[in-house]
């Protein structure tokens, strides 16, 4: 699992911070990813999870299900919005899945 985050660059009122991206692989531990998702959702209310390949998508979905249990006692109900994403890896275009996880 890799996490990439850039702090907000705009001082303009009402500017939103960039969406944090969690990249999940087939070898990512769902419990660890779930903890990362829960942590980001508690502070920013939204996180983007990216996965390429069936194994990675499986781990990502399991992590989202686990994270729902982590944040539910705090009164947060998470939803997941899936979409396709084109990612360039070593100069090669790959199609992956983007899962935006946010508070309902």
Buried (B, 14 or more C-beta within 10 A) or exposed (E): BEEEEEEEEEEEEEEEBBBBBBBBBBEBEBEBBBBBBBBBBEEBEBBBBBBBBEBBBBBBBBBBEBBBEBBEEEEBEBEBEEEEBEEEEEEEEEEBBBBBBBBE
